[in-house]
Amino acid sequence: MSFSDLGLLPELMRAVADKGYDTPSPIQLQAIPAVLAGRDVLAGAQTGTGKTAGFVLPILQRLKLDEANSIRAPRALVLTPTRELAAQVAQSARDYGKYLPLRTYQVFGGVSINPQITALRNGCDILVATPGRLLDLAQQRALDLSKVQVLVLDEADRMLDMGFITDIRRVIKLLPQKRQNLLFSATYSDDIRALAERLLHDPLSVQVAPRNAPIELVEQRAYRVQKEQKRHLLVHLIQEGQWRQVLIFTRTKHGANRLTQQLEGAGIKAAAIHGNKSQAARVKALDMFKRGQVTCLVATEVAARGLDIKELPQVVNYELPNVPEDYVHRIGRTGRAGANGEAISLVSSDESGLLRDIERVLRRSIPTLPTPAFKIVESAQPPAREGRPHQGQVRHGGGHGGRPGQGGGGHGGGGYGGNAGHHNGARREGHSERRDSRRPGAAGARSNTGSGSGSSSGTRSFGQPQRGRFR
């Protein structure tokens, strides 16, 4: 079946063709006819399979056909958990609607509210927003939501994880009771299904893949490594694999900043993106990454939803997420639109429980490969001048992911701001998104590091690393 069989307008078909698409994905095949028919929809699909077009295309068509009732107030509202996802959805609406006389605008925190107030006075048909900034605008009477015909909650489970449930309820109270409601996400928790029961009316439930399943085109693997040696292994993988573009996930904002500095010290161009960064800084970092000006983009969960990077080859879980479902979203940044991708996880001994939780959600094991030999370079100074050898020690990997020795100690700490326990990092990250003026809580508890040299189970030998300062 092709897009022409879905009954889309010629203007939309032309825009779809411009993007090089001719065959709808499974989620689009089921969702587009239902949305066109005016039904409420609860849809789950693997990330990277085109769910955004699954609601954007039919919404554009409905608004165009109802053009006689066109007004300055938004007629469709899309709520997203992060600024990046809001910007991506808004751009998709503009791309697909470029041959239609419809206006799309996005509002989110991290930037001045005044230009947004001015733009909203000019009117729009589709408004894409994060909940906090939307409520700020409504409180200042800069926004009229009484004409909304369609409400979309995109990545609704993440919005609950980030503590947006109260804001969502407040937004819903500002909307007309009679409207179409759509919930789209790659994963659905029991909390989301409970929300759907209260929000949706006789919905069509669309599930085109097993619940919380990762995309099959992503090759997954894990390496067992001591926490304090993770960055050395990461540098080795990047350099030996000649990776040119890799998205790296940490648990905390502090950890993202620190790892970025350490990669730069190893001569690898890197940039960080997280909730404490201004929107301008986040946009700049993402643009540099897409253009190939930096090799590594180091991110917290804020980047796991909505980043659409064409043909991204590698994703690295430098630290495993505390919420198992977030793993699906992280690795879903690669293997998109039919392309293959790699997802590599660096697993320390205190993350074994997190790995088991992820495998339980996936209902499959993640292959653990023998850890390769890699240099341990104690100093994170900028790269040495040409002709000067780098000082370091070779670590000999072996076995198949056996339990690493309890070594470490010295400077540099393990985890770089992470926590061995299940702290509420995702919710803290959400505070930065909810209110610009609200400062987030502490980045995380101190890591635990050993005090001795330790030993392995016999499958690995450790050289004595040279002492130096970590930065």
MONORCOR-V628858 format. One record per residue. OMEGA is omega in radians with two decimals (NA if undefined). Layout:
omega:OMEGA
omega:OMEGA
This chain:
omega:3.13
omega:3.12
omega:-3.13
omega:3.13
omega:-3.10
omega:3.09
omega:3.14
omega:3.12
omega:3.10
omega:-3.14
omega:3.10
omega:3.11
omega:3.13
omega:3.13
omega:3.09
omega:3.13
omega:3.11
omega:-3.14
omega:3.06
omega:-3.13
omega:3.04
omega:-3.12
omega:3.14
omega:3.08
omega:-3.14
omega:3.14
omega:3.12
omega:3.13
omega:-3.09
omega:-3.01
omega:-3.03
omega:3.11
omega:-3.12
omega:3.13
omega:3.10
omega:3.14
omega:3.10
omega:-3.11
omega:2.93
omega:-3.05
omega:2.96
omega:-2.98
omega:3.04
omega:3.12
omega:3.09
omega:3.11
omega:-3.13
omega:-3.11
omega:3.02
omega:-3.12
omega:3.12
omega:3.08
omega:3.13
omega:3.05
omega:-3.11
omega:-3.08
omega:3.14
omega:3.10
omega:3.10
omega:-3.12
omega:-3.14
omega:-3.14
omega:3.12
omega:-3.14
omega:3.11
omega:-3.03
omega:3.13
omega:-3.14
omega:-3.13
omega:-3.11
omega:-3.13
omega:-3.13
omega:3.14
omega:3.12
omega:3.06
omega:-3.12
omega:3.09
omega:3.10
omega:3.12
omega:-3.12
omega:-3.03
omega:3.12
omega:-3.11
omega:3.14
omega:3.10
omega:-3.14
omega:-3.12
omega:-3.13
omega:3.14
omega:3.13
omega:3.07
omega:3.11
omega:3.11
omega:-3.12
omega:-3.12
omega:-3.10
omega:-3.02
omega:3.10
omega:3.12
omega:3.14
omega:-3.12
omega:-3.07
omega:3.11
omega:3.11
omega:3.12
omega:3.08
omega:3.09
omega:-3.12
omega:3.14
omega:3.09
omega:-3.13
omega:-3.13
omega:-3.03
omega:3.08
omega:3.11
omega:3.09
omega:3.13
omega:-3.12
omega:-3.12
omega:3.09
omega:3.11
omega:3.06
omega:3.04
omega:3.12
omega:3.12
omega:3.10
omega:3.08
omega:-2.97
omega:2.86
omega:-3.00
omega:-3.08
omega:-3.13
omega:3.11
omega:3.13
omega:3.06
omega:-3.13
omega:3.12
omega:3.14
omega:3.11
omega:3.13
omega:3.11
omega:-3.00
omega:3.10
omega:-3.13
omega:-3.06
omega:-3.10
omega:-3.10
omega:3.12
omega:-3.10
omega:3.05
omega:3.09
omega:2.97
omega:-3.12
omega:-3.04
omega:-3.05
omega:-3.14
omega:3.12
omega:3.11
omega:3.08
omega:3.10
omega:-3.08
omega:3.05
omega:-3.08
omega:-3.00
omega:3.12
omega:3.12
omega:3.13
omega:3.13
omega:3.11
omega:3.11
omega:-3.11
omega:3.12
omega:-3.14
omega:-3.05
omega:3.03
omega:3.13
omega:3.13
omega:-3.12
omega:3.05
omega:-3.09
omega:-3.13
omega:3.05
omega:3.14
omega:3.09
omega:3.06
omega:3.13
omega:3.11
omega:3.08
omega:3.09
omega:3.10
omega:3.13
omega:3.13
omega:3.06
omega:3.08
omega:-3.14
omega:3.14
omega:-3.14
omega:-2.99
omega:-3.00
omega:3.13
omega:3.13
omega:-3.03
omega:2.92
omega:3.13
omega:-3.11
omega:3.09
omega:-3.02
omega:3.11
omega:3.07
omega:-3.09
omega:3.10
omega:3.14
omega:3.05
omega:3.12
omega:-3.00
omega:-3.10
omega:3.14
omega:3.06
omega:-3.07
omega:3.02
omega:-3.12
omega:3.02
omega:3.03
omega:-3.08
omega:3.08
omega:-3.06
omega:-3.06
omega:3.13
omega:-3.07
omega:-3.05
omega:3.10
omega:3.09
omega:3.14
omega:3.11
omega:3.13
omega:-3.12
omega:-3.13
omega:-3.07
omega:-3.11
omega:3.12
omega:-3.10
omega:3.11
omega:-3.13
omega:-3.12
omega:-3.09
omega:3.09
omega:-3.04
omega:-3.11
omega:2.98
omega:3.14
omega:-2.98
omega:3.11
omega:3.11
omega:3.13
omega:3.10
omega:3.12
omega:-3.07
omega:3.13
omega:3.09
omega:3.12
omega:-3.11
omega:3.08
omega:3.09
omega:3.11
omega:3.11
omega:3.11
omega:3.14
omega:-3.12
omega:-3.06
omega:3.06
omega:-3.12
omega:3.09
omega:3.14
omega:-3.00
omega:3.13
omega:3.11
omega:3.05
omega:3.14
omega:3.13
omega:3.14
omega:-3.14
omega:3.13
omega:-3.13
omega:-3.13
omega:-3.14
omega:3.13
omega:3.10
omega:3.13
omega:-3.14
omega:-3.13
omega:3.14
omega:3.14
omega:2.98
omega:-3.12
omega:-3.02
omega:2.95
omega:-3.09
omega:-2.94
omega:2.93
omega:-3.08
omega:-3.13
omega:-3.10
omega:-3.04
omega:-3.14
omega:2.95
omega:3.12
omega:3.14
omega:-3.10
omega:-3.03
omega:3.03
omega:3.05
omega:-3.01
omega:-3.04
omega:2.95
omega:3.13
omega:2.96
omega:3.12
omega:2.99
omega:-3.14
omega:3.13
omega:3.08
omega:3.12
omega:-3.04
omega:-3.12
omega:3.13
omega:3.08
omega:-3.14
omega:-3.12
omega:3.11
omega:-3.05
omega:3.10
omega:3.05
omega:3.06
omega:-3.12
omega:-3.08
omega:3.04
omega:3.05
omega:-3.13
omega:3.09
omega:3.13
omega:3.11
omega:3.04
omega:-3.08
omega:3.11
omega:3.06
omega:-2.95
omega:3.04
omega:-3.04
omega:-3.11
omega:3.09
omega:-3.12
omega:3.11
omega:3.10
omega:3.11
omega:3.11
omega:3.12
omega:3.14
omega:-3.13
omega:3.10
omega:3.11
omega:-3.14
omega:-3.05
omega:3.10
omega:3.11
omega:3.04
omega:-3.10
omega:3.07
omega:-3.06
omega:3.07
omega:3.14
omega:-3.12
omega:3.04
omega:-3.13
omega:-3.14
omega:3.02
omega:-3.11
omega:-3.01
omega:-3.07
omega:3.09
omega:3.09
omega:3.05
omega:-3.07
omega:3.14
omega:3.10
omega:-3.10
omega:3.11
omega:3.12
omega:-3.12
omega:3.04
omega:3.12
omega:3.10
omega:-3.11
omega:3.14
omega:3.04
omega:-3.07
omega:3.12
omega:3.10
omega:3.14
omega:-3.12
omega:3.05
omega:3.08
omega:-3.10
omega:-3.12
omega:3.10
omega:-3.12
omega:-3.11
omega:3.05
omega:-3.08
omega:-3.13
omega:-3.08
omega:2.99
omega:3.06
omega:3.07
omega:3.01
omega:3.07
omega:3.10
omega:-3.13
omega:-3.11
omega:-3.14
omega:-3.13
omega:-3.13
omega:3.13
omega:-3.03
omega:-3.08
omega:-3.10
omega:-3.14
omega:3.10
omega:3.11
omega:-3.13
omega:-3.14
omega:-3.14
omega:3.13
omega:-3.02
omega:-3.08
omega:-3.12
omega:-3.05
omega:-3.10
omega:-3.14
omega:3.12
omega:3.12
omega:-3.12
omega:-3.06
omega:-3.14
omega:-3.14
omega:3.10
omega:3.11
omega:3.05
omega:3.10
omega:3.13
omega:-3.12
omega:-3.11
omega:3.13
omega:3.06
omega:3.08
omega:-3.14
omega:-3.10
omega:3.07
omega:-3.11
omega:-3.13
omega:3.02
omega:-3.07
omega:2.98
omega:3.10
omega:-3.09
omega:3.07
omega:-3.14
omega:3.11
omega:-3.13
omega:2.96
omega:3.02
omega:NA
